[in-house]
Amino acid sequence: MKDVNKIILIGRLGADPILRETKTGAVVVHFPVATSRWVKPTEPTEGEPKATEETQWHRIVAWGRQGEVCAQYLKKGQKVYVEGSVLSRKYEGKDGTERMSFEVIAENVSFLGGGGRGDAEPVEPAVGSVA
């Protein structure tokens, strides 16, 4: 069986996408996506909420035409579906310690509606990966 590196996220943009060009002229777009889940306390006490919302932030990277479309149409607060793979990078922090960062390399992005917290029907078609 082959190895699998696949992630699917549905969340909201934490900021407008940032479009850049590499030295070779390739378009790359970065944007943060927040996902939430409800977590129950391990030992609940009286008066404490039954569950609390926990938010995770994901750094999304989209290349080429897909990135251009994301930069043009996505805005902070918009709900989005992202399918891709996880890329980890090791680097040395300013304090000299080894650190690790994670990015989601987008293979498929679907726009799921405008800002706000209500769920909306899709407003844009999926944008597949572009070579």
N, C-alpha and C positions, 0 to 999 in steps of 0.2 A: 504494500500500500504506500502511496506517495505521502510525503509530508504536506501539511496544510497550514497556511498562515492566512487566515481570513477573519475579518471583523466587520460587524454590521452595527451601525449606530443610528438612532433616531434621537435628535436633540435640537437645541436652539443655538444659533450663532451668538457668541459672546462679543463679537466686534465685526465690523465690515471686513470683507476679504482684502488682503494686500497683494497687489500684483507686482511682480518684478520680472526682469529679464536677466538670464545668465549671460556670461561673457560671450557665449556662442549664439546668443539671440533666442534661446528657448524661453518660453513663458512659464513661470511658476507662480502659483497663488497659494497663500497661507491663510487659514482662518481657524479660530477656536470654536469648538462645539462643546456645549455642556449637556451632560446627561444626568438624570436624577434617579434615585431609588429610595425606597422607604426602608429604614432599618429599625428593628425592634430592639430595645435594650435587653442585654443578657440577663440582668437581674432587676426587673422593674420595681420601682418604689411608688408608693401612693402619691398622687399629685403630679407625677412625672408623665409626660406624654407617652402614649402607647407605642408611638413610632416617630422618628424624626427623618426629615428629608436630607439625604446626603448627595452632594453634587460632585461629579467628576468632570474634569476638563480634558479635552482631547485636541491635540494640534493636528489639523488636517492639511495635507499638501495635495494640490491638483496641478497637473502639468498640461501644457499645450492648449488646444481648443477647449477642452473641458475646463481648464483653469480660467480661460478668458470668459467663458459663459458664466462661471461662478462669480467672477469679479463683477461682471455686468449686472447680474440679477439678484444675487444674494445680499441681504442687509442684516445688520445686527437685530437679534430677536426673532428672526425667521426660523421656522421649523424646517429641518432638513433630514433626509435619509442619506447616509454615507455607507458605501460598501468598499472595502479595500483590504490592504495588508498592513501589518505593523512592522515598522522599521525602528530598531534601537541603535543609538549612537553613544559611544563612550567619548568623554572629553575631560579635560582638566579644568577645574574651576579656578577662579581668581585666587582662591586661598591655597591652591596646589593639590586639592583633593580630587580623586577621580570621581566623576559624576556620570550619570546616564540619563539620556532623554529618549522619549518615544514619540514617533509620529505615525499618523495613519496616511498611507499613500492611497489616495482615492482612485478607485477603478470605476465607480459608478456613483453619481450624485443625483438625487431627485429633490426638487423643491416642493415642500409640503404646505405652503401657504405663507401668509404674512406674519407680522409680529403679533404680540399678545400671547396669552396663555391658552386660548381656545384652539381646539383641533380644527383644521381646515382641510378641504379637499385639495388634491394636488393642483397646482396652477401652472407648472412647467413640466414638460416631458423629461424623462431620465436622460442624462448626458453620459454616454458610454465612454470608455477610455479611447484615446486617440493616439495613434503611434506617431 
